Amino acid sequence: MPASSERFLAKARDLPADEVMLDLEDSVAPAAKSAARDLAVAALKAGGFDGKLVAVRVNGATTPWAYQDVIAVVEGAPGAVDSLILPKVGSPAAVVWLDLLLTQVEQAMGLPVGRTGIEAQIEDAAGLAAVEAIAAASPRLVSLVFGPADFMASIGMRSLTVGGRPAGYEFDAHHYPLMRILVAAKANGLQAIDGPYAKIADTEGLRAAANSVAALGFDGKWVLHPAQVDVVNQVFTPSPEDYARAVRILDAYQRATETDRRGAVLLDDEMIDEASRKMALMIAAKGAAAGLS
């Protein structure tokens, strides 16, 4: 939600999203940055985001607004922010800078050091080239987020639609950056989050894009409009059938190893073993988090 809009900030409290992002960056005009910062702090202090993660996207580390964003938000609403989203991360140095600044502000405010997480947006060729180092740059990191629009611009991809397919290319043009981000994130214990799909009314296009990244192993996807929330929630929630099978695999493997003392067993004519258990654990955890039973 653009932090410059009080109406949007108020609406965010009632949406069935897992995380709400108060944006101080691209959705806020330069002349409105200071006012947006004040509105964000007021919204954070007012609270009402119960059950949701609350994040603030500050401006990029090389901009003149970044350090003021960090200080204003963390000092103005102590403990109200779960993570700061750092956009346009092109090297580990930007993450290290934010980590150090957060440590100083947390110490000054008497907050536990490390209380505020960092989500790093990978949005250009330099960021993707350094993504493995970025993912390991700070223990505060909780996720890597793909920024499709800036990335497409940085490499000269021929498209005017954020998250869309470039003209003249029939394959998934985002597969390579998505896989690099995913592997870097998982190698460092982070979540991998896909960026937004800008065609608000194109529900099927959004569903296809979300299905694609969910199948790869991404943990979630940003949305730009309340109408997109339910679609993305549906896509990233395992089907009841998949959830039920995952539970059956876990039960069967537990019986095989603990009762029968076997490391592998047949279930519905399919061999399952420790690798199957790990795959089933992931599906079962996501299903349980979504309230499946």
Secondary structure as the mmCIF struct_conf table of DSSP 4:
data_model
#
loop_
_struct_conf.conf_type_id
_struct_conf.id
_struct_conf.beg_label_comp_id
_struct_conf.beg_label_asym_id
_struct_conf.beg_label_seq_id
_struct_conf.end_label_comp_id
_struct_conf.end_label_asym_id
_struct_conf.end_label_seq_id
STRN STRN1 PRO A 2 PRO A 2
TURN_TY1_P TURN_TY1_P1 ALA A 3 SER A 4
HELX_RH_AL_P HELX_RH_AL_P1 GLU A 6 ALA A 12
TURN_TY1_P TURN_TY1_P2 ARG A 13 ASP A 14
BEND BEND1 LEU A 15 LEU A 15
BEND BEND2 ASP A 18 ASP A 18
STRN STRN2 GLU A 19 ASP A 23
BEND BEND3 GLU A 25 GLU A 25
TURN_TY1_P TURN_TY1_P3 ASP A 26 SER A 27
BEND BEND4 VAL A 28 VAL A 28
HELX_RH_3T_P HELX_RH_3T_P1 PRO A 30 ALA A 32
HELX_RH_AL_P HELX_RH_AL_P2 LYS A 33 ALA A 46
TURN_TY1_P TURN_TY1_P4 ASP A 50 GLY A 51
BEND BEND5 LYS A 52 LYS A 52
STRN STRN3 LEU A 53 ARG A 57
HELX_LH_PP_P HELX_LH_PP_P1 VAL A 58 GLY A 60
TURN_TY1_P TURN_TY1_P5 ALA A 61 THR A 62
BEND BEND6 THR A 63 THR A 63
TURN_TY1_P TURN_TY1_P6 PRO A 64 TRP A 65
HELX_RH_AL_P HELX_RH_AL_P3 ALA A 66 GLY A 76
BEND BEND7 ALA A 77 ALA A 77
TURN_TY1_P TURN_TY1_P7 PRO A 78 GLY A 79
BEND BEND8 ASP A 82 ASP A 82
STRN STRN4 SER A 83 LEU A 86
BEND BEND9 LYS A 88 LYS A 88
BEND BEND10 SER A 91 SER A 91
HELX_RH_AL_P HELX_RH_AL_P4 PRO A 92 MET A 109
TURN_TY1_P TURN_TY1_P8 GLY A 110 GLY A 110
HELX_LH_PP_P HELX_LH_PP_P2 LEU A 111 PRO A 112
TURN_TY1_P TURN_TY1_P9 VAL A 113 GLY A 114
BEND BEND11 THR A 116 THR A 116
STRN STRN5 GLY A 117 ILE A 122
BEND BEND12 ASP A 124 ASP A 124
HELX_RH_AL_P HELX_RH_AL_P5 ALA A 125 ALA A 129
TURN_TY1_P TURN_TY1_P10 ALA A 130 ALA A 130
HELX_RH_AL_P HELX_RH_AL_P6 VAL A 131 ALA A 135
TURN_TY1_P TURN_TY1_P11 ALA A 136 ALA A 136
BEND BEND13 ALA A 137 ALA A 137
TURN_TY1_P TURN_TY1_P12 PRO A 139 ARG A 140
STRN STRN6 LEU A 141 PHE A 146
HELX_RH_AL_P HELX_RH_AL_P7 PRO A 148 ILE A 155
TURN_TY1_P TURN_TY1_P13 GLY A 156 GLY A 156
BEND BEND14 LEU A 160 THR A 161
TURN_TY1_P TURN_TY1_P14 VAL A 162 GLY A 163
HELX_LH_PP_P HELX_LH_PP_P3 ARG A 165 PRO A 166
TURN_TY1_P TURN_TY1_P15 ALA A 167 GLY A 168
BEND BEND15 PHE A 171 PHE A 171
TURN_TY1_P TURN_TY1_P16 ALA A 173 HIS A 174
HELX_RH_AL_P HELX_RH_AL_P8 HIS A 175 ALA A 187
TURN_TY1_P TURN_TY1_P17 ASN A 188 GLY A 189
STRN STRN7 GLN A 191 ASP A 194
TURN_TY1_P TURN_TY1_P18 ILE A 200 ALA A 201
HELX_RH_AL_P HELX_RH_AL_P9 THR A 203 LEU A 216
TURN_TY1_P TURN_TY1_P19 GLY A 217 GLY A 217
STRN STRN8 GLY A 220 LYS A 221
BEND BEND16 LEU A 224 HIS A 225
HELX_RH_AL_P HELX_RH_AL_P10 PRO A 226 PHE A 236
BEND BEND17 THR A 237 THR A 237
HELX_LH_PP_P HELX_LH_PP_P4 PRO A 238 SER A 239
HELX_RH_AL_P HELX_RH_AL_P11 PRO A 240 GLU A 258
TURN_TY1_P TURN_TY1_P20 THR A 259 THR A 259
BEND BEND18 ASP A 260 ASP A 260
BEND BEND19 GLY A 263 GLY A 263
STRN STRN9 VAL A 265 LEU A 267
TURN_TY1_P TURN_TY1_P21 ASP A 268 ASP A 269
STRN STRN10 GLU A 270 ILE A 272
HELX_RH_AL_P HELX_RH_AL_P12 GLU A 274 ALA A 289
TURN_TY1_P TURN_TY1_P22 ALA A 290 GLY A 291
#
